[in-house]
Amino acid sequence: MIVPLTHEYANYIAFNMREDDAREVLATQTSDYRHQFADECAAMGGWCLIDSGGIPVVMGGVFECWPNVGNAWCVATHDISKHGIEATKAAKFAINEKQHLHRVQAFSADFHTVSHKWLECLGFSRGATLKKFGKRGEDFIVFELLR
């Protein structure tokens, strides 16, 4: 089931996300404090996929970083493998809901190849590589969806 993202759900996922998701998102955060990441996600707003037992599995969203340009984001627990189709539909809906955006971009760490495949499945194209973009020198790739 897809529900609006709450602070409680964001906190749960922040502390239970896949290791590559954690390495990726914390590489661009001011600290490695997962509560801070959860606070920022909840403040941005977004969606959350909840399994049949009421456990949060995936959270994501699209926020407008400047007029007509959006940043897409998503992180998941290991249970994403059981909910891939539903998560993909939710992400596509979130992107399509913001039709006024002529560009939607997502930043993904070079090492997170699973994320790259999923972004391409969502219709994103691989763009520029940002060398040493992460706080520990990680390279990132900008994935872009242009309309």
Number of C-alpha atoms within 10 A of each C-alpha: 13 16 14 14 22 18 16 13 23 30 19 17 22 26 15 19 20 17 12 17 21 19 17 22 20 18 20 17 15 10 12 14 12 20 16 15 21 21 16 14 24 21 13 14 18 22 24 27 24 18 16 8 6 9 13 26 25 29 31 25 24 24 18 15 12 9 10 13 18 23 19 23 18 19 23 24 20 12 16 19 11 11 15 13 11 15 25 15 13 22 24 15 12 18 20 12 11 16 11 12 19 13 16 22 22 22 25 23 24 17 15 16 12 10 19 22 11 13 23 14 12 15 13 19 17 18 14 12 16 16 12 11 16 18 13 10 10 17 17 23 20 18 22 22 21 12 9
